[in-house]
Amino acid sequence: MVRNSLNLEIPGGILGTIEGTLVKVVYRGPSALNPVLSNAIRKYPVDINILHGRIEYINDRPIGILLVNLKGKNTEIAKLVQYLQENTAATEVIHEYTDSGPAS
C-alpha cells in the first residue's frame, strides 16, 4: 500500500490531493551520490515533487528511498521513469492518479 511503502508513510490528507504519478526510487551504494533527480529535472519537462524520503547507511554504504510525485505529459513521465530505472538501484511506479483519484 502507498501509505506504508518500505516504512515511508504519507499522511492520508496528502494522498487525497496527489495528481500525476507516484514513484518509489531506491538509491544504493556509490551511485546513490549521483545527482539523478537533478539531471532528470534538466532533461525532462516534468514537475518532480519529493513527498517523502529516507537515507540510511549500512556498513558505511548509503541506501536511500524516495517517494516522488511526477506531473506532466504521460510520454515525458514514461521517459523520465525509464531514465530513473536506468540510473538508480530500483524505480517503481506505485500509482497513477487522475483528477478524480487513483487510476484504475
Secondary structure, DSSP 4 states (H G I P E B T S, - for coil): -TTEETTEE--HHHHTT--EEEEEEEEEGGGGGS-HHHHHHHHS--EEEEEEEEEEEETTEEEEEEEEEEES-HHHHHHHHHHHHHHSSEEEEEEEEETTEE--
